[in-house]
Amino acid sequence: MDRLVKPGDDVREGGEAVLECALMDTDDLAPPPKKPKSYELGQDLSKLSVDDLKALIDDLKTEIARVEAMHAAKQSSKSAAEAVFKR
């Protein structure tokens, strides 16, 4: 009896077709991509839910605090540099 051999089949001596099955290692898979939290200034907010708007407010407050902290640090560095070079 003839057997159909497909690409990827391992054909051994004697005409016996052997299929090899490879198991996939799930540790190598990247986690599913997260939904991007993108917000653009001036974006239409009418399509966001109440919960989405609250989350956006919280995210923006956190980002404002981060920007203000960086601004203060850079301002401090700038002031220190100006004090050194004014001597």
N, C-alpha and C positions, 0 to 999 in steps of 0.2 A: 504494500500500500504506500503510495507516494504521499509525502507530507509537504505542505506549502511552507516555504522558508521566507520569512520577512526580514527586511533590513534590521540589523541589531540582534538577530538570532545567532546563537552560537552553534555551529554545525560541527559535530564531532565525527570521527571516523566511523564508517558503517552507515552513514546517511541519517543518523539519529539527530533530530533537531531538538535543541535544548534552549528554552527561553530563560534568560537571566533577568531577575527582578531586582532592581536596586531600590533600597529603602532610602527615603529622604531624611536627612538629619535636620530636625526642626530648630535646633540650636543655631544653625547658620542663617535662618530666616530673620530678616529685619522685622521689627514690630510694625504693625500697620501704621501708615502715616497719619499723624494727628490732623484734624481739621485746622487749617491755618486760622489763627486769630489775627486777621488783618483788619486794620481800621485805617481809613484815610480821612484826613481832615476834610470836613464838608460833605462826608458821605451821607447818603439818604438813610435816615434812621427809622423811617416809617415801617420798614419791613422787619425790624427787630422786635422780639417779644419783650414783655416787661422784665422777665428774668435776664434776657440778653442785655437789655439796657442797664440793669443793675450791675451785671458782671462787667460791662464796658466801663461804667463809672468807676468801679473798684479798680479795674486794670489801669485806667487813666490816672487815678489818684496815685497809685503805686508808681507809675511811670513819671508823673510830675515830681514826686518825692525823689526819685532816682536822678532826674535831670537837675533838680535844685541842689542835691548833694554834690554832684559833679561840678556844677556852676560855682558853688561855694569853695570847693577844693581848688579849682583853677583860679578863682579870684584871689584866694589866699596866696597861691604860688606867684601870681602876677604881682600882687602887692609886695611880697617879699623880694622879688627880683627888682622891682622899681626902687625899693628902699636901698638895696645894695648898690645900684648904679647911680643913685642920686648923690652919693658921697663925694 
